[in-house]
Amino acid sequence: SSGINAEWPLRPGQGVGKFGFYEAFKNLYSGLMGEENTYLYRTSMYLAASASAEFFADIFLCPMESVKVRIQTTPGWSQTLREGAPRIWAEEGVNGFYKGLAPLWARQIPYTMMKFACFERTVEVLYKYVVPKPRSDCSKGEQLVVTFIAGYIAGVFCAIVSHPADSIVSKLNANPGGGVSSAAKELGLAGLWKGLGPRIIMIGTLTALQWFIYDSVKVAFRLPRPPPPEMPESLKRKLAASQA
């Protein structure tokens, strides 16, 4: 239960920050790139926007993540975030909260890049090749089912990409004096990938639910839900002219 006590404050703030930053950076980069380049290089834009979002979200997340991992990996250390945070501050100062920032970036940035880019492209593929009618003809419920499936697929890839770094972060917090390379050596190849199966199930479900809830909130509050990207008319005309 101590792990849950430490975990529950992280998820809502982490999710809101990540999705909010992602939308902001996506709009920013899309505006800088222009309509045609946004379509042509949309995967790169999704990757850049999600990496930028995670970079800043992790700066806020890292102190709580440090406490959470210490609670989960050190039996009897502390039971809650409220107990653990002052203890790290007293024993190690600011460094105690941020020594795991670089490994956290190494784990979370690839994870989030996969989470958003894979989701966006999977939605495109599902509507193009699997769903038998255009998105505009689908009911809100049908659209949310597509969101859930795409979210689960993205979650599976997220878990695989981020698992080794996740193992290192846990090892570092369990052994405060160690470094990244020594933790990796100590774990070995088998240790880095240990527990991947259960994590795929957990992260797949969690990611699917996050996307489902995010999209449901947009539906409930009638917020903009752009359809999968289509080639701009200007680009269609250029292609037609080049083939004529």
Secondary structure as UniProt FT lines:
FT   HELIX           2..7
FT   TURN            8..9
FT   HELIX           10..33
FT   HELIX           35..40
FT   HELIX           42..73
FT   TURN            75..76
FT   HELIX           81..92
FT   HELIX           94..98
FT   TURN            99..100
FT   HELIX           101..125
FT   HELIX           126..130
FT   HELIX           135..137
FT   HELIX           140..174
FT   TURN            176..177
FT   HELIX           180..193
FT   TURN            194..195
FT   HELIX           196..220
FT   TURN            221..222
FT   HELIX           233..243
//
